Amino acid sequence: MWIADNWKDYEVLDTADGEKLERWGEYTLVRPDPQVIWDSEKNNPGWRKMNGHYHRSKAGGGEWEFHKLPEEWQIGYRDLKFNLKPFSFKHTGLFPEQATNWDWFSGLIREEIESGRRAPGEIKVLNLFAYTGGATLSGLAAGAMVTHVDASKGMVGWAKENALSSGLEDRPVRWLVDDCVKFVEREIRRGNKYDAIIMDPPSYGRGPKGEIWKIEDSIYPFVKLTMDILSDNPLFYLINSYTTGLQPAVLSYMMNSTIVKKCGGHVEAAEIGLPVTDSGLVLPCGASGRWQRD
């Protein structure tokens, strides 16, 4: 398991009864987590004095209950700054477990630049289903040029705010509101190439014009499609999954049969997780597949 254990401004304090108690900077939140099928004694005082609690409804969805929580606040990771705000379906605008992947590919980018093999801004990274830009900011900070694509105008605007807060607004980046599949199809026709691809596809979603994405049907053809926009000297490829059926072994097989078949290199796939302070355990938070050249 790859563990995001370098956070200073975030931690999972405890887990119990289908929920996790988290510290986001100065504030504590309680949110549901389907992985937490155990209970604990809930000795942490945060369980009784949280700033926000997302209550899931038996009918589906849920709602927030707030206690002295601002509408928006910031936390940092290394030199990056993220603007947080609780919104629908329990989210805050950030998936902290992804920091383990940010560290991995940032290291590859920096090593490529520091070795002199490529100049700053020369490595072209495509971030698909890019959400609020955690991976985009990490790529920019490491010295890459990033194309950020998401179907939600609001999420792209949020990512721009995060880049501004992180002092990265002048780095080479393209912010695009677009359906990811249609964008890749157009890039193939244009002959554009990328040295690295990051994707964090949803289980189900709709594009700006109602395009339907269902991960079980769409992910493998889409990965195959992206082979036509990889450069002749690609650096890395990252796929994240929060879908139960896409376990590490599935990601590994899919990437070996597409990326390795075309480019060589090797694939590693594993669960990603967050350490739990009070118990010393690690909370599973999805899976990732990583390809890099040999």
C-alpha positions as CSV (number, residue, x, y, z in Angstrom):
1,M,0.0,0.0,0.0
2,W,1.1,3.5,-0.8
3,I,0.5,5.7,2.2
4,A,0.1,9.5,2.2
5,D,2.0,10.1,5.4
6,N,3.7,13.4,4.8
7,W,0.8,15.7,5.7
8,K,1.2,18.4,8.4
9,D,-2.2,20.2,7.9
10,Y,-4.3,17.1,7.6
11,E,-4.8,13.8,9.5
12,V,-7.3,11.1,10.1
13,L,-7.6,11.2,13.9
14,D,-9.9,8.2,14.4
15,T,-12.4,5.9,12.6
16,A,-15.5,4.1,13.9
17,D,-19.0,3.0,12.9
18,G,-18.8,3.9,9.2
19,E,-17.3,7.4,9.9
20,K,-13.9,9.0,10.0
21,L,-12.8,11.9,12.2
22,E,-10.5,14.2,10.4
23,R,-8.4,17.3,11.1
24,W,-8.3,19.8,8.2
25,G,-6.0,22.5,9.5
26,E,-7.7,24.1,12.5
27,Y,-11.0,22.4,12.0
28,T,-12.3,18.8,12.5
29,L,-14.9,17.1,10.4
30,V,-16.7,13.8,10.7
31,R,-17.6,12.2,7.3
32,P,-18.9,8.8,6.3
33,D,-16.5,6.3,4.9
34,P,-17.7,2.9,3.5
35,Q,-14.4,1.2,4.4
36,V,-14.9,1.8,8.1
37,I,-16.9,-1.3,9.0
38,W,-15.5,-1.5,12.5
39,D,-16.2,0.4,15.7
40,S,-13.9,1.9,18.4
41,E,-14.4,3.5,21.8
42,K,-14.3,7.0,20.2
43,N,-12.0,8.4,22.9
44,N,-10.9,11.3,20.8
45,P,-12.7,14.5,22.0
46,G,-13.2,15.5,18.4
47,W,-16.1,13.0,18.1
48,R,-18.0,15.2,20.6
49,K,-16.8,18.6,19.4
50,M,-16.4,18.6,15.7
51,N,-16.8,21.6,13.4
52,G,-18.7,19.8,10.7
53,H,-20.6,16.5,10.5
54,Y,-22.0,15.0,7.3
55,H,-25.0,12.9,8.0
56,R,-25.8,10.4,5.4
57,S,-29.5,9.8,4.6
58,K,-31.0,6.3,4.4
59,A,-32.8,7.6,1.3
60,G,-29.5,8.5,-0.4
61,G,-27.4,11.7,-0.2
62,G,-27.2,13.5,3.1
63,E,-26.6,16.9,4.6
64,W,-24.0,18.9,6.6
65,E,-24.3,20.0,10.2
66,F,-21.9,22.9,11.0
67,H,-20.4,24.2,14.3
68,K,-18.3,27.3,13.9
69,L,-16.9,26.2,10.5
70,P,-16.1,29.0,8.0
71,E,-17.5,28.8,4.5
72,E,-14.0,28.4,3.2
73,W,-10.5,27.9,4.6
74,Q,-7.0,26.8,3.5
75,I,-4.6,24.0,4.2
76,G,-1.1,23.4,2.8
77,Y,0.9,20.4,1.5
78,R,4.6,21.1,1.1
79,D,4.5,24.4,-0.9
80,L,1.0,24.0,-2.2
81,K,-2.1,25.7,-0.8
82,F,-5.6,24.3,-1.2
83,N,-8.9,26.2,-0.7
84,L,-11.5,24.0,1.1
85,K,-15.2,24.3,1.4
86,P,-17.7,21.5,2.3
87,F,-20.1,20.9,-0.5
88,S,-22.6,18.2,-1.7
89,F,-22.0,14.6,-1.1
90,K,-19.6,15.0,1.8
91,H,-16.6,16.4,-0.2
92,T,-14.3,19.3,0.7
93,G,-12.6,19.8,-2.6
94,L,-9.5,17.7,-1.8
95,F,-8.6,14.0,-1.6
96,P,-5.6,14.0,0.8
97,E,-4.6,10.4,0.0
98,Q,-3.5,11.5,-3.4
99,A,-0.5,13.2,-1.9
100,T,1.4,9.9,-2.2
101,N,0.9,10.0,-6.0
102,W,1.8,13.7,-6.1
103,D,5.1,12.9,-4.4
104,W,5.8,10.1,-6.8
105,F,5.3,11.8,-10.1
106,S,6.8,15.1,-8.9
107,G,9.9,13.3,-8.1
108,L,10.1,11.9,-11.6
109,I,9.6,15.3,-13.2
110,R,12.2,17.0,-11.0
111,E,14.7,14.2,-11.6
112,E,14.2,14.6,-15.4
113,I,14.8,18.4,-15.1
114,E,17.7,18.3,-12.7
115,S,19.5,15.7,-14.8
116,G,19.4,18.0,-17.7
117,R,17.4,15.6,-19.9
118,R,14.6,18.1,-20.3
119,A,14.2,21.8,-19.5
120,P,11.7,23.3,-17.1
121,G,8.3,23.6,-18.9
122,E,9.3,21.0,-21.5
123,I,7.6,18.0,-19.9
124,K,3.9,18.1,-21.1
125,V,1.5,16.6,-18.6
126,L,-2.2,15.9,-19.3
127,N,-4.4,15.8,-16.2
128,L,-7.8,14.3,-17.1
129,F,-10.9,14.4,-14.8
130,A,-8.7,16.9,-13.0
131,Y,-11.1,18.1,-10.3
132,T,-9.7,20.9,-8.2
133,G,-6.2,20.5,-9.4
134,G,-4.1,18.7,-6.7
135,A,-2.2,16.8,-9.4
136,T,-2.1,19.9,-11.6
137,L,-0.5,22.0,-8.9
138,S,2.0,19.3,-8.1
139,G,3.1,19.0,-11.7
140,L,3.4,22.8,-12.1
141,A,5.4,23.1,-8.9
142,A,7.8,20.3,-10.1
143,G,8.5,22.2,-13.4
144,A,6.1,20.6,-15.9
145,M,3.6,22.2,-18.3
146,V,0.1,20.9,-17.5
147,T,-3.1,20.7,-19.4
148,H,-6.0,20.5,-16.9
149,V,-9.2,19.1,-18.2
150,D,-12.5,18.6,-16.3
151,A,-16.2,18.7,-17.4
152,S,-17.2,20.9,-14.5
153,K,-16.7,24.7,-15.0
154,G,-16.9,25.1,-11.2
155,M,-14.1,22.6,-10.5
156,V,-11.8,24.2,-13.1
157,G,-12.5,27.6,-11.5
158,W,-11.7,26.1,-8.1
159,A,-8.4,24.7,-9.4
160,K,-7.4,28.1,-10.8
161,E,-8.0,29.5,-7.3
162,N,-5.8,26.9,-5.8
163,A,-3.0,27.7,-8.3
164,L,-3.3,31.4,-7.4
165,S,-3.1,30.6,-3.7
166,S,-0.1,28.4,-4.3
167,G,1.7,31.2,-6.3
168,L,1.6,29.1,-9.5
169,E,-0.6,31.3,-11.6
170,D,2.3,32.2,-13.9
171,R,3.4,28.6,-14.6
172,P,2.6,27.1,-18.0
173,V,-0.9,25.6,-17.7
174,R,-4.0,25.3,-19.8
175,W,-7.4,25.3,-18.0
176,L,-10.1,23.5,-20.1
177,V,-13.7,22.8,-19.4
178,D,-14.4,19.8,-21.7
179,D,-15.5,16.2,-21.9
180,C,-12.3,14.2,-21.5
181,V,-12.9,11.6,-24.2
182,K,-13.9,14.2,-26.8
183,F,-10.9,16.3,-25.9
184,V,-8.5,13.4,-26.4
185,E,-10.2,12.6,-29.7
186,R,-9.6,16.2,-30.9
187,E,-6.0,16.1,-29.7
188,I,-5.4,13.0,-31.8
189,R,-6.7,14.8,-34.8
190,R,-4.5,17.8,-34.0
191,G,-1.4,15.6,-33.6
192,N,-0.7,16.9,-30.1
193,K,1.4,14.7,-27.8
194,Y,2.0,14.4,-24.0
195,D,4.9,13.1,-22.0
196,A,2.7,12.1,-19.1
197,I,-1.0,11.4,-18.4
198,I,-2.9,11.5,-15.1
199,M,-6.5,10.4,-14.9
200,D,-8.9,10.2,-12.0
201,P,-12.1,8.9,-13.6
202,P,-15.4,8.9,-11.8
203,S,-17.5,5.8,-11.5
204,Y,-20.2,7.6,-13.3
205,G,-20.5,11.0,-14.8
206,R,-21.8,13.3,-17.5
207,G,-19.8,15.6,-19.7
208,P,-20.8,19.3,-20.4
209,K,-23.2,18.2,-23.2
210,G,-24.6,15.2,-21.4
211,E,-22.0,12.7,-22.5
212,I,-22.3,9.6,-20.3
213,W,-19.3,8.0,-18.6
214,K,-19.6,4.6,-17.0
215,I,-16.2,3.5,-15.8
216,E,-16.7,-0.3,-16.3
217,D,-17.6,0.2,-19.9
218,S,-15.5,3.3,-20.7
219,I,-12.1,3.1,-18.9
220,Y,-10.3,0.4,-21.0
221,P,-11.3,1.9,-24.5
222,F,-10.3,5.3,-23.1
223,V,-6.9,4.2,-22.0
224,K,-6.3,2.6,-25.4
225,L,-7.4,5.8,-27.0
226,T,-4.8,7.8,-25.0
227,M,-2.0,5.7,-26.5
228,D,-2.3,7.9,-29.6
229,I,-1.4,11.1,-27.7
230,L,1.6,9.7,-25.8
231,S,4.9,11.2,-27.0
232,D,7.8,9.0,-28.2
233,N,9.5,9.5,-24.9
234,P,6.8,9.3,-22.2
235,L,7.7,9.7,-18.6
236,F,4.8,8.4,-16.5
237,Y,1.1,7.4,-16.6
238,L,-1.1,7.4,-13.5
239,I,-4.6,6.0,-13.1
240,N,-6.6,6.5,-9.9
241,S,-9.7,4.4,-9.0
242,Y,-12.3,4.8,-6.2
243,T,-14.5,2.2,-7.9
244,T,-14.8,-1.2,-6.0
245,G,-14.4,-3.3,-9.2
246,L,-11.2,-1.6,-10.3
247,Q,-8.7,-3.2,-7.8
248,P,-4.9,-2.9,-8.2
249,A,-4.7,-6.2,-10.1
250,V,-7.3,-4.9,-12.6
251,L,-5.4,-1.6,-13.1
252,S,-2.2,-3.5,-13.5
253,Y,-3.5,-5.8,-16.2
254,M,-5.2,-2.9,-18.1
255,M,-2.0,-0.8,-18.1
256,N,0.3,-3.7,-19.0
257,S,-1.9,-4.6,-22.0
258,T,-2.0,-1.0,-23.3
259,I,0.9,1.2,-22.1
260,V,3.6,-1.5,-21.6
261,K,2.6,-3.1,-24.9
262,K,3.2,0.2,-26.7
263,C,6.0,1.8,-24.7
264,G,7.7,-0.8,-22.6
265,G,8.6,0.2,-19.1
266,H,6.8,-1.3,-16.1
267,V,3.6,-1.0,-14.0
268,E,3.1,-1.0,-10.3
269,A,-0.4,-1.0,-8.8
270,A,-1.5,-0.8,-5.1
271,E,-4.1,0.5,-2.7
272,I,-3.5,4.0,-1.4
273,G,-4.2,4.9,2.2
274,L,-4.1,7.4,5.0
275,P,-2.6,6.7,8.5
276,V,-5.0,6.8,11.4
277,T,-3.4,8.7,14.3
278,D,-5.3,7.1,17.3
279,S,-5.2,3.5,16.2
280,G,-2.0,3.4,14.2
281,L,-3.9,1.6,11.4
282,V,-4.0,2.7,7.8
283,L,-7.4,3.6,6.2
284,P,-7.7,2.2,2.6
285,C,-8.7,5.0,0.2
286,G,-8.9,3.5,-3.3
287,A,-6.3,2.2,-5.7
288,S,-3.7,3.5,-8.2
289,G,-1.8,2.2,-11.1
290,R,1.5,3.7,-12.0
291,W,3.5,3.3,-15.2
292,Q,7.0,4.6,-15.8
293,R,9.7,3.9,-18.3
294,D,12.7,1.7,-17.3
